[in-house]
């Protein structure tokens, strides 16, 4: 059997998506508990890496990059799909360097201290984003199963949750931080907070635009279980946004003593 055939026979396991989400939720709770008790940088880092690994493998399907058949006709959909996947992951890798730079700047400027941010609000918006990833995974699974209504419903829920995350950060967290004297011009630490959350929020907004596009196309019936690259790309990108926040959340809200 060709690898191209294998790539289309990955039957979506809806229960697996639920189990992964439960594990992510438990790890997030453990992460928060560590922060308010021992505040161990090592333990928080380990939890974040575990969460990232789960998202990359089970939600972003990084293993699909191995499904390559060198004997495919370059004009076939399967060959184009393989090329598109590599192209998308190269983009994600390049974008990851931007976020890695911001994360490095945060620790370079603030060390093991953190701003006086609302940890409860940080946890809430994090949970909202994690839940959105769960529904995005469901949306992709429903498309693979040929359930267009399920795809549309779960994509719409993901969109609403993503919008809720952006509003939580920009409309609630930023004014709350400013009330605490954390403004972009206050100091370098405050500036990097707005840079990190602002850049991430910008990517969430672009992700929302992507979701609206596939939602519209889904309403027109343009996707099938065999051909839905745009849905897969939007899913991977959305989970990448979640992946970034998995590291930004502890870096901003949990790690270090109050400055």
C-alpha positions in Angstrom: 0.0 0.0 0.0 1.3 3.4 -0.9 2.0 6.0 1.7 -0.4 8.3 -0.1 -3.2 5.8 0.6 -2.1 5.6 4.2 -2.5 9.3 4.7 -6.1 9.1 3.8 -6.8 6.1 6.0 -6.1 7.8 9.3 -9.6 7.3 10.6 -10.4 10.0 13.1 -10.9 8.8 16.6 -13.3 11.2 18.3 -12.7 9.6 21.7 -9.0 10.2 21.3 -9.6 13.9 20.9 -11.6 14.0 24.1 -8.9 12.1 26.0 -6.2 14.4 24.8 -8.2 17.4 25.8 -8.7 16.0 29.3 -5.0 15.4 29.7 -4.3 18.9 28.5 -6.8 20.3 31.0 -5.3 18.3 33.8 -1.8 19.4 32.9 -2.9 23.0 32.9 -4.5 22.6 36.3 -1.2 21.0 37.6 0.8 23.9 36.0 -1.4 26.5 37.8 -1.1 24.5 41.1 2.7 24.4 40.8 2.8 28.2 40.2 0.8 29.0 43.3 2.7 26.6 45.5 6.3 25.9 44.7 6.6 28.1 41.6 9.2 25.6 40.2 10.5 26.8 36.9 11.7 23.2 36.0 8.3 21.6 36.8 6.3 24.3 34.9 8.7 23.9 32.0 8.3 20.1 31.9 4.5 20.5 32.0 4.5 23.0 29.1 6.7 20.7 27.0 4.4 17.8 27.6 1.4 19.9 26.6 3.2 21.1 23.5 4.1 17.5 22.5 0.5 16.4 22.8 -0.8 19.2 20.7 1.8 18.7 18.0 1.3 15.0 17.7 -2.4 14.5 18.3 -3.9 17.8 17.2 -1.4 19.1 14.6 -0.7 15.6 13.2 3.0 16.2 12.6 3.4 12.5 11.9 1.6 13.1 8.6 4.9 14.6 7.3 6.2 11.0 7.1 3.4 10.0 4.7 5.4 10.6 1.5 5.3 8.5 -1.7 8.1 9.5 -4.0 6.5 7.7 -6.9 3.4 9.9 -7.0 2.5 11.7 -10.1 3.3 15.4 -9.4 -0.1 16.4 -10.9 -2.1 14.3 -8.4 -3.9 15.8 -5.4 -2.0 13.5 -3.1 1.4 14.8 -4.3 0.2 18.4 -3.9 -1.1 17.6 -0.5 2.3 16.4 0.6 4.0 19.5 -0.8 1.4 21.7 0.9 2.0 20.1 4.3 5.7 20.6 4.1 5.2 24.2 3.0 2.8 24.9 5.9 5.2 23.4 8.4 8.1 25.4 7.0 5.9 28.5 7.5 5.1 27.5 11.1 8.7 26.8 11.8 9.7 30.3 10.6 6.9 31.9 12.6 8.0 29.9 15.6 11.3 31.8 15.6 9.5 35.1 16.0 7.7 33.8 19.1 10.8 32.2 20.4 12.5 35.5 20.1 9.8 37.2 22.1 10.0 34.5 24.7 13.7 34.9 25.0 13.4 38.6 25.3 10.9 38.2 28.1 13.4 36.2 30.2 16.3 38.4 29.2 14.5 41.6 30.3 12.7 40.3 33.4 14.7 37.2 34.5 12.8 35.2 37.1 10.4 38.0 37.9 6.9 38.6 36.5 4.4 41.4 36.2 1.5 41.8 38.6 -1.0 40.3 36.2 -4.4 38.6 37.1 -3.5 34.9 37.3 -7.1 33.9 37.4 -7.9 35.8 34.2 -4.8 34.3 32.6 -6.1 30.8 33.5 -9.5 31.6 32.1 -8.3 32.8 28.7 -6.0 29.8 28.5 -8.8 27.4 29.1 -10.9 29.2 26.5 -8.1 28.7 23.9 -7.6 25.1 24.9 -11.3 24.4 24.5 -11.2 26.1 21.1 -8.5 23.6 20.1 -10.7 20.7 21.2 -13.6 21.9 19.0 -11.2 22.6 16.1 -10.0 19.0 16.3 -13.6 17.9 16.4 -14.3 20.0 13.3 -11.5 18.4 11.3 -12.6 14.9 12.5 -16.2 15.5 11.4 -15.0 16.6 8.0 -12.9 13.4 7.6 -16.0 11.4 8.5 -18.1 13.2 5.9 -20.3 15.0 8.5 -20.4 18.6 7.0 -23.0 19.7 9.6 -20.7 18.6 12.4 -17.8 20.4 10.8 -19.7 23.6 10.5 -21.0 23.5 14.1 -17.6 22.8 15.6 -15.9 25.4 13.4 -18.4 28.0 14.4 -17.9 27.1 18.1 -14.1 27.4 17.6 -14.5 30.8 16.0 -16.6 32.1 18.9 -14.2 30.8 21.5 -11.3 32.4 19.5 -13.1 35.7 19.5 -13.7 35.3 23.2 -10.0 34.8 23.8 -9.0 37.9 21.8 -11.6 40.0 23.7 -10.4 38.5 27.0 -6.8 39.6 26.3 -7.3 42.9 24.5 -10.6 44.2 26.1 -10.2 42.9 29.6 -6.6 41.9 30.3 -4.9 45.0 28.8 -7.1 47.5 30.6 -6.7 45.5 33.8 -2.9 45.6 33.4 -2.9 49.3 32.6 -4.9 49.8 35.9 -2.0 48.2 37.7 0.5 50.6 36.0 1.6 48.1 33.4 1.7 50.2 30.2 3.8 49.8 27.1 5.9 52.8 28.1 6.3 52.0 31.8 9.4 49.8 31.4 10.9 47.0 29.3 9.1 44.3 31.1 5.7 45.9 30.5 6.6 46.5 26.9 7.4 42.9 26.2 4.1 41.9 27.8 2.2 43.9 25.2 4.5 42.7 22.4 3.9 39.0 23.3 0.2 39.2 23.9 -0.3 41.6 21.0 1.6 39.5 18.5 -0.2 36.4 19.6 -3.6 38.1 19.5 -2.8 39.2 15.9 -2.2 35.6 15.0 -5.4 34.6 16.6 -7.2 37.2 14.5 -5.6 35.9 11.3 -6.7 32.4 12.4 -10.2 33.6 12.9 -10.2 35.0 9.3 -9.0 31.6 8.1 -11.8 29.9 10.1 -14.4 32.2 8.6 -13.2 31.3 5.1 -13.4 27.6 5.6 -16.8 28.1 7.3 -18.1 29.9 4.3 -16.7 27.3 1.9 -18.1 24.5 4.1 -21.5 26.1 3.8 -21.1 25.9 0.0 -20.2 22.2 0.2 -16.7 22.7 -1.2 -15.0 20.1 1.0 -15.1 16.4 1.0 -13.6 13.7 3.3 -11.0 13.0 0.6 -10.2 16.6 -0.4 -10.2 19.3 2.4 -6.7 20.6 2.5 -7.9 24.1 3.5 -9.6 22.6 6.6 -6.4 20.7 7.5 -4.3 23.8 7.1 -6.6 25.9 9.2 -6.6 23.3 11.9 -2.9 23.0 12.0 -2.5 26.8 12.1 -5.1 27.1 14.9 -3.4 24.5 17.0 -0.1 26.3 16.4 -1.6 29.4 17.9 -2.6 27.3 20.9 0.9 25.8 21.0 2.5 29.3 21.3 0.2 30.2 24.1 1.2 27.0 26.0 4.6 28.6 26.5 3.5 32.3 26.7 1.0 31.6 29.4 3.4 30.3 32.1 6.1 32.8 31.0 3.8 35.7 31.6 1.5 34.6 34.4 3.2 31.8 36.4 7.0 31.9 36.3 8.9 34.1 38.7 8.3 36.4 41.6 6.3 39.6 41.3 8.5 42.4 40.1 
